[in-house]
Amino acid sequence: MDEIMHSIKELRKTLETKIDSCITKEKAENMVSDIVNQLHPTQRKAVLPSTTEEVLERFAQFSKSGKNTPEKAWTSDYGRKFGSMKNFLLAAKDRHHFVQDGKSVLSEAGSAGGGYLVPTEFSSVVARIMNDVSPIMQIANVIPMGSWKRQVPKQISNLSVGWVAENSARGVSNPAFGQIEQVAKVLATVVKCTDELIRDSAINLTEFLSELVAEAMALEIERVALMGDTTAGDPFKGIYHSAGLQSVDMGGSAISFDDIANLIFKLNDANAKDSVLVLSRTGLSKLLKLKDANGNYIWTPPSGNSPATIWNTPYVVSSQIPNDIDGDKTIALFGRFNRHLLISPRQEMVVKVSQDASSWNAGTESADSAFMLDQTWLRFTQAVSIDVTFGEAFSCLKFK
């Protein structure tokens, strides 16, 4: 933190100078980038390793990290039999009699072959890591679904009150509510591991595989929650494409303090309460240099247990907000994420293991086979619904 604060002081000293030189400008830009990198490390891309080499490379990185702690014993029937993910996968490969029990085997038609469900302890680890990976899942309204479909209230308008004279009729003004039908959709991916990796594994496989899947799924949920567009093939509309979103235009050719003020005050008091700013790293780097009408920087560095703020407003940085909207713009979203962005898991993570699965490789125009390649494939699926319950509770600023 001392290093960050020193960088901030140096940056502001540089910005305060009136020297109009390329060297000074370049220095300031580099310092801004350095501060953003230190405060908000880049989120890993939501790309899973697809080849043996990529899996082994990620495997080697994980084995050297502090995350490679001894794997905890599972408590389910699987756990009592196998104790760890590694033992379970080896048993699945050798067709252990326990995993062939009718309660654990899943038959599947087609080329995918049979598979084996992994213990529920794996699901809980994935859920925890997903919440840690995505800042949006930390600020959203997360309410699990008890069925694949359900109706939830959608606020349309607020109630109003008025003064009336003595003995006159009282007006009636009720808030109008609509309904949203939540329909859970399935998010899925496949991780391909070499059998050699599993046999020789000296790492916590549950944590390793959980990390891979959690990163990809959390960032995809985050992308759809913010930028999802059903006309482009996404299963849900995100905040940016939701009906009622209140847009704010830049007042000039570049971002200014007035634009941020307009973004925040676009919402009424009720919707602005407990609201949060969400923006990209590129967007944050631009706001670090802005001042308010009194000449004070609007970005306040962290102090003690207090996080950094933008004009006393909490913010989070999302890697899923693009920086090429309309060619050269990014966006900042402001609103009550903890109330009106609804992320509803329907089903815990389901993991299926197979050494017989195959898939078509369009690049080589040939079939990839787990059996022929001596691999173990794990298919992860999770059902979730993502809904914006009140678009007018969010404002959006496009800027550059």
Phi and psi in degrees as a GROMACS rama.xvg file:
@    title "Ramachandran Plot"
@    xaxis  label "Phi"
@    yaxis  label "Psi"
@TYPE xy
-60.3006  -39.4865  ASP-2
-65.4349  -40.3828  GLU-3
-64.3198  -45.949  ILE-4
-62.6141  -37.4944  MET-5
-63.3833  -42.1492  HIS-6
-63.0588  -39.3783  SER-7
-63.5317  -42.9388  ILE-8
-63.7056  -41.9159  LYS-9
-65.4615  -40.1052  GLU-10
-61.1919  -48.8003  LEU-11
-68.2341  -31.0193  ARG-12
-64.8043  -40.4573  LYS-13
-66.5034  -42.7351  THR-14
-66.9668  -30.2748  LEU-15
-73.5534  -21.789  GLU-16
-70.3937  151.751  THR-17
-101.126  11.3241  LYS-18
-72.017  117.887  ILE-19
-96.5835  79.3065  ASP-20
-131.383  153.44  SER-21
-63.3547  -35.9462  CYS-22
-63.7029  -46.9486  ILE-23
-63.6768  -42.2858  THR-24
-64.3394  -43.5635  LYS-25
-64.1017  -40.577  GLU-26
-61.5694  -43.5401  LYS-27
-62.8631  -43.157  ALA-28
-63.6254  -41.1361  GLU-29
-65.8055  -37.4772  ASN-30
-68.7042  -39.4332  MET-31
-60.1829  -47.5936  VAL-32
-60.5603  -40.7238  SER-33
-64.5634  -42.0609  ASP-34
-64.6667  -44.5155  ILE-35
-61.8226  -41.6709  VAL-36
-62.7058  -38.5535  ASN-37
-73.19  -38.7808  GLN-38
-79.4825  -34.5342  LEU-39
-133.736  81.5388  HIS-40
-55.4087  144.16  PRO-41
-62.1653  132.732  THR-42
-71.807  143.18  GLN-43
-65.2778  146.829  ARG-44
-67.0486  147.956  LYS-45
-83.2287  62.2925  ALA-46
-127.724  119.653  VAL-47
-85.7985  148.092  LEU-48
-62.9662  132.488  PRO-49
-112.252  -11.179  SER-50
-118.584  165.418  THR-51
-59.1036  -42.7921  THR-52
-63.0298  -41.9871  GLU-53
-66.7505  -39.2621  GLU-54
-62.8014  -45.7541  VAL-55
-64.8543  -36.2776  LEU-56
-65.2403  -45.6734  GLU-57
-66.1053  -36.7513  ARG-58
-59.7344  -45.6315  PHE-59
-64.628  -39.7816  ALA-60
-62.8395  -43.0221  GLN-61
-66.6559  -39.5473  PHE-62
-63.2241  -24.0386  SER-63
-93.7392  -6.01975  LYS-64
-88.2798  168.248  SER-65
-76.1077  -3.01494  GLY-66
-80.7765  -14.6984  LYS-67
-81.4632  70.8202  ASN-68
-95.2483  160.608  THR-69
-54.8044  137.22  PRO-70
-72.5586  132.65  GLU-71
-75.1266  145.936  LYS-72
-68.4916  137.959  ALA-73
-77.3345  155.652  TRP-74
-108.224  -5.28188  THR-75
-81.9536  -175.699  SER-76
-58.6203  -37.7804  ASP-77
-62.3195  -44.8046  TYR-78
-61.4746  -41.6245  GLY-79
-66.4489  -27.1969  ARG-80
-86.1489  -40.245  LYS-81
-117.89  -30.9693  PHE-82
80.9979  -25.0389  GLY-83
-154.731  164.603  SER-84
-61.9041  -41.7146  MET-85
-58.5733  -49.3027  LYS-86
-62.9972  -36.7209  ASN-87
-65.3  -44.4444  PHE-88
-65.3857  -39.1209  LEU-89
-64.2723  -39.1594  LEU-90
-66.5251  -38.7608  ALA-91
-63.4453  -40.9481  ALA-92
-63.1351  -40.2099  LYS-93
-88.418  6.43308  ASP-94
57.9886  48.9468  ARG-95
-53.4457  143.294  HIS-96
-59.8978  -30.147  HIS-97
-69.1788  -42.834  PHE-98
-74.3492  -8.2912  VAL-99
-92.0282  2.4606  GLN-100
-59.2629  144.55  ASP-101
-58.5565  -25.079  GLY-102
-79.8127  -17.0113  LYS-103
-112.56  -17.7819  SER-104
-85.5421  136.337  VAL-105
-112.654  119.936  LEU-106
-88.2571  145.116  SER-107
-142.611  131.944  GLU-108
-74.2508  163.082  ALA-109
87.7906  -162.308  GLY-110
-78.9917  -11.2484  SER-111
-70.6396  -22.8238  ALA-112
72.6518  -171.368  GLY-113
-77.626  168.511  GLY-114
-154.106  179.181  GLY-115
-139.349  129.374  TYR-116
-73.4365  137.151  LEU-117
-90.2897  148.893  VAL-118
-53.0626  152.635  PRO-119
-65.792  -19.9582  THR-120
-58.7531  -31.6774  GLU-121
-63.3181  -39.9663  PHE-122
-62.007  -42.2441  SER-123
-67.1267  -34.8568  SER-124
-65.8018  -43.7367  VAL-125
-61.4382  -44.3049  VAL-126
-60.8587  -40.6487  ALA-127
-65.8207  -44.9896  ARG-128
-66.648  -37.3986  ILE-129
-58.2535  -42.4687  MET-130
-67.2159  -33.842  ASN-131
-72.5239  -34.6209  ASP-132
-72.6616  -42.4776  VAL-133
-100.786  119.615  SER-134
-66.6289  -26.5805  PRO-135
-70.6745  -38.3705  ILE-136
-67.1607  -20.8096  MET-137
-79.4143  -25.4216  GLN-138
-108.035  -8.31624  ILE-139
-78.1027  169.713  ALA-140
-91.6046  98.6504  ASN-141
-96.5925  111.265  VAL-142
-130.546  110.243  ILE-143
-59.7463  150.743  PRO-144
-97.2818  142  MET-145
-95.4514  -4.96375  GLY-146
-148.607  171.768  SER-147
-75.6995  -21.183  TRP-148
-135.321  146.219  LYS-149
-162.489  159.08  ARG-150
-102.289  133.295  GLN-151
-128.326  149.041  VAL-152
-64.9131  142.876  PRO-153
-122.93  115.568  LYS-154
-69.0608  133.404  GLN-155
-109.424  -45.6808  ILE-156
-148.596  159.459  SER-157
-91.9281  156.22  ASN-158
-72.5703  161.085  LEU-159
-132.479  155.084  SER-160
-128.5  160.499  VAL-161
-154.987  160.465  GLY-162
-81.7569  144.853  TRP-163
-131.796  152.352  VAL-164
-80.0485  161.953  ALA-165
-60.4567  135.697  GLU-166
68.1504  9.75816  ASN-167
-95.7666  161.154  SER-168
-68.6344  139.156  ALA-169
-83.3496  134.112  ARG-170
-75.6552  152.866  GLY-171
-115.324  123.433  VAL-172
-140.486  100.898  SER-173
-100.405  144.768  ASN-174
-64.454  139.8  PRO-175
-93.0607  132.58  ALA-176
-125.652  139.092  PHE-177
-106.744  -163.711  GLY-178
-133.759  144.158  GLN-179
-110.92  130.808  ILE-180
-92.8576  110.161  GLU-181
-81.842  127.932  GLN-182
-126.566  115.629  VAL-183
-69.9874  137.483  ALA-184
-117.591  155.809  LYS-185
-96.4619  130.018  VAL-186
-107.744  131.859  LEU-187
-143.682  157.12  ALA-188
-158.602  164.613  THR-189
-126.795  132.099  VAL-190
-109.683  128.85  VAL-191
-107.709  119.878  LYS-192
-117  144.193  CYS-193
-75.4547  145.061  THR-194
-64.2859  -28.6186  ASP-195
-63.6275  -41.0097  GLU-196
-59.7284  -43.62  LEU-197
-66.8884  -42.7621  ILE-198
-64.6844  -39.4441  ARG-199
-95.1908  5.73902  ASP-200
-63.2357  130.556  SER-201
-121.491  25.1838  ALA-202
-121.781  172.618  ILE-203
-78.3866  94.9471  ASN-204
-65.7235  -34.9491  LEU-205
-59.2432  -46.9001  THR-206
-69.4186  -39.7468  GLU-207
-61.7722  -51.7575  PHE-208
-70.6745  -34.8161  LEU-209
-60.6812  -40.7821  SER-210
-63.6771  -44.0958  GLU-211
-58.1533  -50.7536  LEU-212
-71.8206  -41.462  VAL-213
-60.4189  -43.164  ALA-214
-59.9164  -48.812  GLU-215
-65.2051  -46.2911  ALA-216
-70.9098  -40.0619  MET-217
-63.8838  -42.6104  ALA-218
-71.4322  -31.4891  LEU-219
-71.2736  -40.7073  GLU-220
-61.8435  -41.0367  ILE-221
-62.2756  -44.3746  GLU-222
-60.16  -47.7751  ARG-223
-66.9419  -39.6162  VAL-224
-60.8871  -35.4569  ALA-225
-91.4992  -46.4139  LEU-226
-121.51  7.494  MET-227
-55.7191  137.042  GLY-228
-135.392  109.035  ASP-229
-65.4394  -26.5144  THR-230
-72.3225  -16.7166  THR-231
-101.586  7.89776  ALA-232
103.154  -3.20296  GLY-233
-72.8407  150.475  ASP-234
-74.4101  -20.3108  PRO-235
-138.935  156.605  PHE-236
-86.5898  130.45  LYS-237
-87.1935  -179.017  GLY-238
-59.3319  -41.4568  ILE-239
-62.1794  -28.5759  TYR-240
-108.904  12.7776  HIS-241
-79.7252  148.688  SER-242
-68.2162  135.708  ALA-243
94.5485  -8.05743  GLY-244
-55.5744  130.608  LEU-245
-93.8956  111.148  GLN-246
-90.0351  146.398  SER-247
-127.135  133.24  VAL-248
-99.5306  148.752  ASP-249
-63.515  142.55  MET-250
-79.8682  -17.7411  GLY-251
-139.505  -157.352  GLY-252
-84.5946  -12.4022  SER-253
-141.362  160.743  ALA-254
-61.4086  141.546  ILE-255
-136.7  169.418  SER-256
-59.5001  -39.4937  PHE-257
-58.8944  -34.6099  ASP-258
-65.0676  -42.0378  ASP-259
-66.0206  -41.5348  ILE-260
-61.0787  -42.9485  ALA-261
-63.8188  -37.6441  ASN-262
-61.7022  -47.2217  LEU-263
-71.3639  -42.0551  ILE-264
-85.2323  1.98174  PHE-265
-65.3402  -29.8391  LYS-266
-89.5718  148.195  LEU-267
-74.5237  173.686  ASN-268
-59.624  -39.2789  ASP-269
-64.3095  -43.1  ALA-270
-78.6979  -25.9554  ASN-271
-79.1288  -16.9959  ALA-272
-61.8243  129.606  LYS-273
61.3296  21.7359  ASP-274
-79.0501  158.275  SER-275
-132.58  145.278  VAL-276
-87.8953  137.654  LEU-277
-126.679  127.568  VAL-278
-151.993  170.817  LEU-279
-85.9384  169.601  SER-280
-63.2368  -38.484  ARG-281
-63.461  -42.0537  THR-282
-62.8844  -41.4187  GLY-283
-62.9632  -39.9894  LEU-284
-61.7965  -28.9083  SER-285
-75.8901  -36.6527  LYS-286
-74.8574  -22.3332  LEU-287
-59.9286  -24.5161  LEU-288
-99.0137  -0.791239  LYS-289
-83.3509  150.127  LEU-290
-121.688  156  LYS-291
-84.7066  -172.22  ASP-292
-65.0561  -19.4529  ALA-293
-97.1639  6.68499  ASN-294
84.8345  12.2507  GLY-295
-96.1863  139.914  ASN-296
-63.4046  137.153  TYR-297
-82.6067  -18.464  ILE-298
-90.0038  124.26  TRP-299
-107.97  125.237  THR-300
-67.8395  160.242  PRO-301
-64.2843  149.221  PRO-302
-143.451  117.739  SER-303
60.861  -123.592  GLY-304
-90.854  0.885014  ASN-305
-89.9395  126.31  SER-306
-74.4684  168.364  PRO-307
-65.4733  150.102  ALA-308
-135.473  163.455  THR-309
-116.804  109.958  ILE-310
52.2003  47.813  TRP-311
62.534  20.1747  ASN-312
-111.972  128.743  THR-313
-64.5027  148.897  PRO-314
-142.722  159.269  TYR-315
-132.019  151.656  VAL-316
-104.107  128.164  VAL-317
-117.596  132.48  SER-318
-77.8304  -5.79182  SER-319
-96.2938  0.964559  GLN-320
-89.7892  121.465  ILE-321
-73.3672  162.073  PRO-322
-115.762  13.5935  ASN-323
-124.719  29.1984  ASP-324
-68.3713  133.429  ILE-325
54.0663  29.8237  ASP-326
98.3271  -54.3087  GLY-327
-140.318  20.453  ASP-328
-114.113  157.077  LYS-329
-120.498  -177.838  THR-330
-133.576  157.449  ILE-331
-123.422  130.021  ALA-332
-108.233  138.089  LEU-333
-132.077  129.636  PHE-334
171.256  -176.011  GLY-335
-90.3947  77.799  ARG-336
-62.6779  -35.0721  PHE-337
-73.0056  -3.11801  ASN-338
-124.127  -42.711  ARG-339
-108.315  -0.506465  HIS-340
-105.796  108.072  LEU-341
-103.35  114.838  LEU-342
-111.402  116.509  ILE-343
-123.374  98.2597  SER-344
-65.4267  135.017  PRO-345
-100.644  -38.2249  ARG-346
-137.037  136.896  GLN-347
-61.9803  161.551  GLU-348
-55.5569  129.493  MET-349
-112.687  128.157  VAL-350
-121.161  128.796  VAL-351
-119.13  135.935  LYS-352
-110.445  136.225  VAL-353
-150.01  141.3  SER-354
-108.204  6.87077  GLN-355
-116.301  -3.64464  ASP-356
-67.8455  157.317  ALA-357
-147.993  159.51  SER-358
-149.88  160.383  SER-359
-89.2247  127.494  TRP-360
-98.1554  104.677  ASN-361
-65.3405  -31.0616  ALA-362
-64.3386  -43.2438  GLY-363
-99.7503  -2.55287  THR-364
51.8066  48.8747  GLU-365
-148.798  167.858  SER-366
-91.7292  134.418  ALA-367
-93.9387  130.43  ASP-368
-125.14  124.57  SER-369
-60.6028  -38.2259  ALA-370
-65.044  -46.5849  PHE-371
-73.0217  -27.5478  MET-372
-94.6133  2.18765  LEU-373
57.3263  52.7307  ASP-374
-122.88  162.12  GLN-375
-117.828  123.669  THR-376
-104.407  137.001  TRP-377
-120.848  123.191  LEU-378
-104.171  123.744  ARG-379
-108.614  130.947  PHE-380
-133.011  145.123  THR-381
-146.259  139.166  GLN-382
-103.079  133.011  ALA-383
-152.827  152.201  VAL-384
-118.76  139.063  SER-385
-124.134  119.78  ILE-386
-140.338  140.116  ASP-387
-99.854  112.136  VAL-388
-82.389  -18.8189  THR-389
-155.662  94.3638  PHE-390
-61.1911  -30.5686  GLY-391
-70.5282  -8.3603  GLU-392
-84.2379  7.62609  ALA-393
-130.027  142.88  PHE-394
-121.495  156.613  SER-395
-138.301  134.26  CYS-396
-121.372  123.233  LEU-397
-94.8246  129.57  LYS-398
-151.289  168.961  PHE-399
